[in-house]
Amino acid sequence: MSALILRNGRVIDPANNVDVVRDVYVSDDKISATPAAGARLVDATGCWVVPGLIDMHVHLREPGGSAKETIATGTRCAARGGFTSVVCMPNTSPPADNPGTIALIRQRAEETAMVNVYPTGAITRELKGEELAPIGSLKRAGVVAITDDGRCVQNNDLMRRALQYAGMFGLPVLDHCQDYQLSADGVAHEGHWSLALGLRGWPALAEDVIVMRDILLAEDTGTHVHCQHISSGRAVRLLREAKRRGVPVSAEVCPHHFTLTDEWLKTFDANFKMNPPLRSEADRQALWEGLTDGTIDCIASDHAPHCPFEKEVEFDVAPFGIIGLETELALSLELVRKKILTVRQLVEKFTVNPARILGLSKGTLSVGADADITVIDAERDWVYDVGQSASKSRNSPFHGWKLRGKAIMTIVGGKVVWEE
């Protein structure tokens, strides 16, 4: 039993077209119309009170990668970042390509998670792109989507079959868009900086080709395809045109792609190595345009922890990926300050939009809804110290950055799980 009164905050609830200063009441783990007797009073004056933030692209590494992250540490990281729900990817060890592994993840989440954890299942067995995973069984086991994230199904016919089966079970397909022949052994965006630094190039075309394929398959099958971590300006244009035709596609972008460019690689710091790679300034501006006009539906971290020794090697051989749950909100708030997004648009991309794509009953402050709430001080100045991260890993390019805006309280099911 929990009871809270969030007093005098700016309540921003795009699902209900609400943006007004008022109180929010929590009683019996739900949003309530009236305050409960004995409720804890929280002064939210000057802060935003929004539906609990959702990150639909997170690697929690459990099972099999607990040296990098666990469900316990990853969700603690999420709570500190203001996220009340995360969607975890299936590239674990063993992969989440069967009901047993999904059951294990759900059990561990129930025992140790600080926030809601929604598992995804693999598209193909062992993520090998050769044979479909048991999609119906995965659905019954509780997955909210299927994806081979970390890898991309290269066989177009197999991907078409995957969409047909996913559509039968009402599951969206999340795709890591990468053509292996075009990306080859690239480690950096193919352009000026890869040439200047002597790094193997990875053309944006490797993303664009698969985005176009997924658009055609979504149009053919009617199954919703969500393109993950979009980084290419041309991919944004392709998605924009597809949406205008009514194709069931959506997309996400990560803060590192709309904040950084490939110029940052000149330090040869492997913490700037991610998949897809940081791209050009022109690509970054195209991402901004896609965020503004709604082509890009969501912001997600692609939180990808790695052990320090894995990243402390030559750039060419270091693994791809960075952690991002704790810096995601502050970096995204810069989009509002630059007038790329309105406050409402920003909140939509973290709440109602991912909830709609995944079919979750989240992302709203409606009376009777689960009391998942994030309280944000949008003007809080702070410095990100990766050494103090709740994650087990330290692979962030944003260590030492001066940031503005922070979640100061994270509430999950009416329970305060994080408080600044």
C-alpha positions as CSV (number, residue, x, y, z in Angstrom):
1,M,0.0,0.0,0.0
2,S,1.4,3.4,-1.0
3,A,0.0,6.9,-0.8
4,L,1.6,10.0,-2.2
5,I,0.7,13.6,-3.0
6,L,2.9,15.3,-5.6
7,R,2.2,18.9,-4.9
8,N,2.3,21.8,-7.3
9,G,4.3,20.3,-10.1
10,R,4.0,20.9,-13.9
11,V,2.0,17.8,-14.9
12,I,2.8,16.9,-18.5
13,D,0.7,13.9,-19.8
14,P,0.6,13.9,-23.6
15,A,-1.7,10.8,-23.6
16,N,-4.4,13.0,-22.1
17,N,-3.4,16.3,-23.7
18,V,-2.5,17.7,-20.2
19,D,0.2,20.4,-19.4
20,V,-0.8,22.2,-16.3
21,V,0.4,22.9,-12.7
22,R,-1.6,20.8,-10.3
23,D,-1.3,18.0,-7.7
24,V,-1.0,14.3,-8.6
25,Y,-2.3,11.7,-6.1
26,V,-1.2,8.1,-5.7
27,S,-3.2,5.5,-3.7
28,D,-3.0,1.7,-3.7
29,D,-0.3,1.8,-6.4
30,K,-2.5,3.6,-8.9
31,I,-3.1,7.2,-9.9
32,S,-6.0,8.5,-7.9
33,A,-8.5,11.3,-8.3
34,T,-8.4,12.2,-4.6
35,P,-5.7,12.2,-1.9
36,A,-5.5,9.3,0.5
37,A,-5.4,9.8,4.2
38,G,-1.9,9.8,5.6
39,A,-0.3,10.2,2.2
40,R,3.3,11.4,2.0
41,L,3.6,14.9,0.7
42,V,6.2,15.6,-1.9
43,D,6.8,19.3,-3.0
44,A,7.2,19.2,-6.8
45,T,7.1,23.0,-7.2
46,G,9.2,24.0,-10.2
47,C,9.5,20.4,-11.4
48,W,7.9,18.4,-14.2
49,V,5.7,15.5,-13.1
50,V,5.4,13.1,-16.1
51,P,4.4,9.5,-16.8
52,G,7.2,7.1,-15.9
53,L,9.8,7.1,-18.7
54,I,10.1,4.1,-20.9
55,D,13.4,3.0,-22.5
56,M,12.6,0.4,-25.2
57,H,16.2,-0.6,-26.0
58,V,18.4,-1.8,-23.1
59,H,20.9,-4.6,-22.6
60,L,20.8,-6.0,-19.1
61,R,23.3,-8.8,-19.9
62,E,21.6,-11.4,-17.7
63,P,21.8,-14.3,-18.1
64,G,25.4,-14.9,-19.1
65,G,27.0,-11.5,-18.9
66,S,26.8,-10.6,-15.2
67,A,30.3,-9.3,-15.1
68,K,29.1,-6.4,-17.3
69,E,25.6,-5.9,-15.9
70,T,22.8,-7.7,-14.1
71,I,19.0,-7.1,-14.0
72,A,19.5,-5.6,-10.5
73,T,22.3,-3.2,-11.4
74,G,20.8,-2.3,-14.8
75,T,17.4,-1.4,-13.4
76,R,19.0,0.6,-10.6
77,C,20.8,2.6,-13.3
78,A,17.4,3.0,-15.0
79,A,15.7,4.2,-11.9
80,R,18.5,6.8,-11.4
81,G,17.9,8.0,-14.9
82,G,14.2,8.4,-14.3
83,F,13.0,5.3,-16.2
84,T,10.2,3.2,-14.7
85,S,10.1,0.6,-17.5
86,V,12.8,-0.9,-19.7
87,V,12.7,-3.3,-22.6
88,C,15.6,-5.8,-22.5
89,M,17.2,-7.2,-25.6
90,P,17.6,-11.0,-26.2
91,N,21.3,-11.2,-27.0
92,T,22.1,-12.8,-23.7
93,S,24.0,-16.1,-23.1
94,P,22.1,-18.2,-23.8
95,P,20.1,-16.1,-26.1
96,A,16.4,-15.4,-25.2
97,D,15.2,-17.5,-28.1
98,N,13.0,-19.9,-26.0
99,P,10.4,-19.8,-23.3
100,G,12.7,-21.1,-20.6
101,T,15.1,-18.2,-20.9
102,I,12.2,-15.7,-21.0
103,A,10.9,-17.3,-17.8
104,L,14.3,-17.0,-16.2
105,I,14.6,-13.3,-17.1
106,R,11.1,-12.6,-15.8
107,Q,11.8,-14.5,-12.5
108,R,15.1,-12.6,-12.0
109,A,13.3,-9.3,-12.7
110,E,10.6,-10.1,-10.2
111,E,13.2,-10.9,-7.6
112,T,15.8,-8.1,-8.2
113,A,14.5,-5.4,-10.5
114,M,13.8,-1.9,-9.3
115,V,11.7,-1.0,-12.4
116,N,9.4,-2.8,-14.8
117,V,11.3,-5.1,-17.1
118,Y,9.8,-6.2,-20.4
119,P,11.7,-9.0,-22.2
120,T,12.0,-9.4,-26.0
121,G,12.5,-12.7,-27.7
122,A,14.8,-13.5,-30.6
123,I,13.6,-13.6,-34.2
124,T,15.9,-16.5,-35.0
125,R,17.4,-19.4,-33.0
126,E,20.7,-18.4,-31.3
127,L,20.4,-15.1,-33.2
128,K,22.1,-16.8,-36.2
129,G,19.6,-15.6,-38.8
130,E,19.1,-19.1,-40.1
131,E,16.0,-20.6,-38.5
132,L,13.0,-18.8,-36.9
133,A,12.7,-19.0,-33.1
134,P,9.3,-20.3,-31.7
135,I,7.6,-17.0,-32.0
136,G,4.2,-18.2,-30.7
137,S,5.8,-19.8,-27.6
138,L,7.8,-16.7,-27.0
139,K,4.6,-14.6,-27.1
140,R,3.0,-17.0,-24.5
141,A,6.1,-16.7,-22.4
142,G,5.6,-13.0,-22.1
143,V,7.7,-11.2,-24.7
144,V,6.5,-7.8,-25.9
145,A,8.4,-7.9,-29.2
146,I,10.9,-9.9,-31.2
147,T,14.3,-8.8,-32.4
148,D,17.8,-10.1,-33.1
149,D,19.3,-6.9,-31.8
150,G,23.0,-6.9,-31.9
151,R,22.6,-8.8,-35.2
152,C,20.4,-8.3,-38.3
153,V,18.6,-11.1,-40.2
154,Q,20.3,-11.0,-43.7
155,N,18.0,-13.5,-45.4
156,N,15.1,-11.4,-46.8
157,D,12.7,-14.4,-47.1
158,L,13.3,-15.5,-43.5
159,M,12.7,-11.9,-42.3
160,R,9.4,-11.9,-44.3
161,R,8.3,-15.1,-42.7
162,A,9.2,-13.7,-39.3
163,L,7.0,-10.7,-39.9
164,Q,4.1,-12.9,-41.1
165,Y,4.4,-15.0,-37.9
166,A,4.8,-12.0,-35.6
167,G,1.7,-10.4,-37.2
168,M,-0.3,-13.5,-36.3
169,F,0.6,-13.0,-32.7
170,G,0.3,-9.2,-32.6
171,L,4.0,-8.7,-31.9
172,P,6.0,-5.8,-33.3
173,V,9.4,-6.6,-34.8
174,L,12.3,-4.5,-33.7
175,D,15.2,-4.5,-36.2
176,H,18.9,-3.7,-35.9
177,C,19.4,-2.4,-39.5
178,Q,22.8,-3.5,-40.8
179,D,23.7,-5.0,-44.1
180,Y,26.8,-7.1,-43.3
181,Q,28.3,-7.0,-46.8
182,L,28.2,-3.2,-46.8
183,S,29.4,-2.7,-43.2
184,A,32.0,-5.4,-43.6
185,D,34.6,-5.0,-40.9
186,G,34.1,-1.2,-40.5
187,V,34.5,0.5,-37.2
188,A,33.8,4.1,-38.0
189,H,31.5,6.1,-40.2
190,E,32.8,6.1,-43.8
191,G,33.7,9.7,-44.4
192,H,36.3,12.4,-43.7
193,W,37.2,11.2,-40.3
194,S,37.6,7.5,-41.0
195,L,40.0,8.5,-43.8
196,A,41.9,11.0,-41.7
197,L,42.2,8.6,-38.8
198,G,43.0,5.5,-40.8
199,L,39.9,3.6,-39.5
200,R,38.0,1.1,-41.5
201,G,34.9,2.8,-43.0
202,W,31.3,1.8,-42.3
203,P,29.0,3.5,-44.8
204,A,25.5,4.8,-43.8
205,L,24.3,2.8,-46.8
206,A,24.6,-0.4,-44.7
207,E,21.8,1.0,-42.6
208,D,19.7,2.5,-45.4
209,V,19.5,-0.7,-47.4
210,I,18.0,-2.7,-44.5
211,V,15.6,0.2,-43.5
212,M,14.3,0.2,-47.1
213,R,13.9,-3.6,-47.0
214,D,12.0,-3.4,-43.7
215,I,9.7,-0.8,-45.1
216,L,8.9,-3.0,-48.1
217,L,8.3,-6.0,-45.8
218,A,6.1,-4.1,-43.4
219,E,4.1,-2.8,-46.4
220,D,3.8,-6.3,-47.8
221,T,2.9,-8.1,-44.5
222,G,1.1,-5.4,-42.6
223,T,3.2,-6.2,-39.5
224,H,4.7,-3.3,-37.5
225,V,8.5,-2.9,-37.9
226,H,10.4,-0.7,-35.5
227,C,13.8,0.4,-36.8
228,Q,16.3,0.6,-33.9
229,H,19.0,3.2,-33.2
230,I,18.6,5.1,-36.5
231,S,21.8,7.1,-37.3
232,S,21.6,7.9,-41.1
233,G,20.0,10.9,-42.6
234,R,18.8,9.0,-45.7
235,A,17.2,6.4,-43.4
236,V,15.2,9.2,-41.8
237,R,14.0,10.3,-45.3
238,L,13.0,6.7,-46.2
239,L,11.0,6.4,-43.0
240,R,9.3,9.7,-43.5
241,E,8.2,8.8,-47.0
242,A,7.0,5.4,-45.8
243,K,4.9,6.9,-43.0
244,R,3.3,9.3,-45.4
245,R,2.1,6.2,-47.3
246,G,0.7,4.6,-44.1
247,V,3.3,1.9,-43.8
248,P,3.3,0.4,-40.2
249,V,6.9,1.5,-39.3
250,S,8.4,3.4,-36.5
251,A,11.9,4.4,-35.3
252,E,14.1,5.3,-32.4
253,V,17.2,7.4,-32.0
254,C,19.9,7.3,-29.3
255,P,21.2,10.4,-27.5
256,H,24.8,9.7,-28.6
257,H,23.8,9.8,-32.2
258,F,22.0,13.2,-31.9
259,T,24.6,14.6,-29.6
260,L,27.9,13.5,-31.1
261,T,29.5,13.1,-34.5
262,D,32.3,11.1,-35.9
263,E,34.7,14.0,-35.3
264,W,34.8,12.8,-31.6
265,L,36.7,9.7,-32.8
266,K,39.9,11.7,-33.2
267,T,40.8,10.9,-29.6
268,F,40.7,7.2,-30.5
269,D,38.8,6.6,-27.2
270,A,36.9,3.3,-27.6
271,N,34.1,4.7,-25.5
272,F,33.0,6.6,-28.7
273,K,32.8,3.3,-30.6
274,M,29.2,2.1,-31.0
275,N,26.9,0.3,-33.5
276,P,25.8,2.0,-35.6
277,P,28.8,4.3,-35.5
278,L,28.7,8.0,-34.9
279,R,28.0,9.7,-38.2
280,S,28.4,13.1,-39.9
281,E,27.1,16.5,-38.9
282,A,24.7,16.3,-41.8
283,D,23.3,13.0,-40.5
284,R,23.0,14.5,-37.0
285,Q,20.9,17.4,-38.4
286,A,18.7,15.0,-40.3
287,L,18.1,13.1,-37.0
288,W,17.0,16.4,-35.5
289,E,14.6,17.0,-38.3
290,G,13.2,13.5,-37.9
291,L,12.6,14.1,-34.2
292,T,10.9,17.5,-34.9
293,D,8.5,16.2,-37.5
294,G,7.7,12.9,-35.8
295,T,9.4,10.6,-38.2
296,I,11.4,9.4,-35.2
297,D,8.9,8.2,-32.6
298,C,11.1,7.4,-29.6
299,I,14.4,8.1,-27.8
300,A,16.2,5.1,-26.4
301,S,19.6,4.5,-24.8
302,D,20.8,1.3,-26.4
303,H,22.4,0.9,-22.9
304,A,25.2,-1.6,-23.7
305,P,27.6,-2.3,-20.8
306,H,31.1,-3.7,-21.2
307,C,33.8,-4.5,-18.7
308,P,36.6,-1.9,-18.5
309,F,39.3,-4.3,-19.8
310,E,37.2,-4.9,-23.0
311,K,37.2,-1.2,-23.9
312,E,40.8,-0.5,-22.8
313,V,42.3,-1.8,-26.0
314,E,43.0,-0.5,-29.5
315,F,39.9,1.2,-31.1
316,D,39.8,-1.4,-33.9
317,V,39.3,-4.4,-31.6
318,A,37.2,-2.9,-28.8
319,P,33.6,-4.0,-28.6
320,F,30.8,-1.7,-29.8
321,G,28.5,0.0,-27.3
322,I,28.2,2.4,-24.4
323,I,26.1,2.8,-21.2
324,G,23.5,5.5,-21.3
325,L,20.5,5.2,-18.9
326,E,21.8,7.8,-16.5
327,T,22.7,10.5,-19.1
328,E,19.8,9.9,-21.5
329,L,17.3,12.3,-20.1
330,A,19.8,15.2,-19.6
331,L,21.2,14.9,-23.1
332,S,17.6,14.7,-24.5
333,L,16.6,17.9,-22.7
334,E,19.1,19.8,-24.8
335,L,16.8,19.1,-27.7
336,V,14.2,21.3,-26.0
337,R,16.7,24.1,-25.3
338,K,17.8,24.0,-28.9
339,K,14.0,24.2,-29.9
340,I,14.3,20.9,-31.8
341,L,11.5,19.5,-29.7
342,T,8.8,21.0,-27.5
343,V,8.5,19.8,-24.0
344,R,5.4,17.8,-25.0
345,Q,7.2,16.2,-27.9
346,L,10.1,15.1,-25.7
347,V,7.8,13.6,-23.1
348,E,5.8,11.8,-25.9
349,K,9.0,10.1,-27.1
350,F,9.7,8.7,-23.7
351,T,6.2,7.7,-22.7
352,V,3.1,7.3,-24.8
353,N,4.9,6.5,-28.1
354,P,7.0,3.5,-26.8
355,A,3.9,2.3,-24.9
356,R,1.8,2.5,-28.1
357,I,4.4,0.7,-30.2
358,L,4.8,-2.1,-27.7
359,G,1.2,-2.4,-26.6
360,L,2.0,-1.5,-23.0
361,S,-0.6,-0.1,-20.6
362,K,1.9,2.5,-19.5
363,G,2.8,6.1,-20.5
364,T,-0.1,7.9,-18.9
365,L,-1.2,9.6,-15.7
366,S,-4.8,8.7,-16.2
367,V,-6.8,8.0,-13.0
368,G,-6.6,4.3,-12.4
369,A,-3.4,3.8,-14.3
370,D,-0.3,2.3,-12.7
371,A,1.4,4.9,-10.6
372,D,4.6,4.9,-12.6
373,I,5.8,8.5,-12.4
374,T,9.0,10.5,-13.0
375,V,9.7,13.8,-11.3
376,I,12.2,15.9,-13.3
377,D,14.1,19.1,-12.4
378,A,14.8,20.3,-15.9
379,E,17.2,23.0,-14.6
380,R,19.3,20.9,-12.2
381,D,23.0,21.4,-13.1
382,W,25.2,18.4,-12.4
383,V,28.4,16.7,-13.6
384,Y,28.3,13.1,-14.8
385,D,30.9,11.0,-12.9
386,V,30.9,7.5,-14.5
387,G,32.8,6.3,-11.4
388,Q,29.6,6.8,-9.4
389,S,27.3,5.1,-11.9
390,A,24.9,2.4,-10.7
391,S,26.0,0.3,-13.6
392,K,28.7,-2.4,-13.2
393,S,30.3,-1.0,-16.3
394,R,32.0,2.4,-17.0
395,N,32.0,2.6,-20.8
396,S,30.5,6.1,-21.3
397,P,31.8,8.9,-23.5
398,F,30.1,11.5,-21.3
399,H,32.2,11.2,-18.2
400,G,32.9,14.6,-16.8
401,W,30.3,16.3,-18.9
402,K,28.4,19.2,-17.3
403,L,24.7,18.4,-17.8
404,R,21.4,20.1,-17.1
405,G,18.2,18.4,-16.1
406,K,17.8,15.3,-13.9
407,A,15.2,12.9,-12.6
408,I,14.9,13.7,-8.9
409,M,12.3,11.0,-8.1
410,T,11.3,7.8,-9.8
411,I,8.1,6.1,-8.7
412,V,7.2,2.6,-9.8
413,G,3.8,1.2,-8.9
414,G,3.4,3.9,-6.3
415,K,6.8,3.0,-4.6
416,V,9.6,5.6,-4.6
417,V,12.5,3.6,-6.0
418,W,14.9,6.5,-6.5
419,E,15.1,9.9,-4.9
420,E,17.8,12.5,-5.4
